Amino acid sequence: MTHAAEPDGEPVAPPPPPPPARSPWRWATVVLAVVAVASSGVAVWALTRTPATEQTQAPSAQQVAEAKARACQAYVKVRTAVALQTQSSGGDDPVATQAVAANARLAMAVGSQHLVDNLSPAVPAELAGLLRTLATDLQDLTIDALAGSADGQSGQVARLQALETNSAKIVELCK
């Protein structure tokens, strides 16, 4: 006698395995793999490509004229500031004399930087060179004055003469 729960002689197949559990990290892993492959491709491309050569064009006549005008305006402003501040007198008051000297040094220091800041590649080479030299001379005069050098010392006198010579050339080039 057979029991109803017993098979009739037919082999019983094992139950199907449960479907694999889908981890939420599976998609994240796939996305990260795609990003890694893409970034590797971009890195290889960046390393193997030939950099674009920068084509520098000569400035136009208008650009040269505008750059020259800006540089010359800066020169006039610096020359005026330095002249005003170095020609002042503090009189007999030692504090006023020191204040005047400080203003003169400030005018030379800031003026030298202003000259350099207003130079562009379009400024004609001769004028740009003279303005850079003038800026350097102003900085040298400033630091020497701050270090206690007197105007009459030989180094200062030679520097002042060079400054005047360069200044005259700049005035001619700015016409």
Summary of the structure (lengths in Angstrom):
residues: 175
radius of gyration: 39.6
end to end distance: 128.1
largest distance: 138.1
contacts: 399
relative contact order: 0.09
helix: 66%
strand: 0%
